[in-house]
Amino acid sequence: MKEILAQGKPAVEIPGVPRWERAQRVLREVLSWRFALLVFASLVVIYPLLWVVSLAFSGQQSLQLVQDTQDMGFWAQLAALVPLPEQWSLDNFRAVLTEQPFMRWLLNSVVVAAGTTVIGLVLSCTAAYAFSRFSFPGRNRGLMLFLVSQMFPAVLMLIPLYVIVVQWLGLGNSWLGLILVYAITALPFCVWMLKGYFDTLPFEIEESALLEGASRMTIFYRIILPLARPAIAVTGLFSFMTAWNEFILASIFMDDESLYTVPVGLRFFVSDYSSEWGYFAAGSILVSVPVILLFLALQRFLVSGLSSGAVKG
């Protein structure tokens, strides 16, 4: 036995499919139409991203990465379609970070997105728990109104939101006004998402805590919220991305350039008077980094089933 283990061979040979049959199966999958469709869809998605990366690292502002000449052959023209810069450079990133107010816009986006996430989670968690566990007049109608509000684009609420936030509350051109607008926009989806997850949590856990003398507030903060970490993580990520990537509402409610968020600030790189595509691409890559880092940080929470096994029997 020791000799077999020392040679790196298994003690018991498990019967399985021969290698040539597995190779044929893999070859059939590669040559199938499903694999071809998957490759085509991947190229459609990756090609625009490759353009953005190439423009950002090209060090130039023109969309034409390869100089086109009249004597280029067919294969040379076909190769020119692949967006690869002739020379890689970090000049666009250096200029965006030092010569442009990008860091100021980035700080504004962080404040607005963080405020939207906090307010959105506080309101959606409490509202979803109330809709999930309590019976009160207007409960079903309230849920239906939340659902119906998601059937219309957010642009339809632009005029009433502007009247309420700017004219009535006087919160125009301020972080607080924009945070309230984003939180209200994302609230219906967050409530429905959390309410569905709260419904899956066994009610016997709360009954046991009530018998032990725990209050509803204690049950909510010490039992329900820890069990709902996956749903809270997804909801928080959605709220953050809603505020981080939004452009139309931010461009309307913000008039001061020092309060612009990153999506609003990036539009000044491409206008009727100048087209700084390299700066625009570099800024687009930089603005996507915080979202990627946040997703990686919350990835371990994006798993359901934390409440499995919480109730015996």
Disulfide bonds with the S-S distance in Angstrom:
none
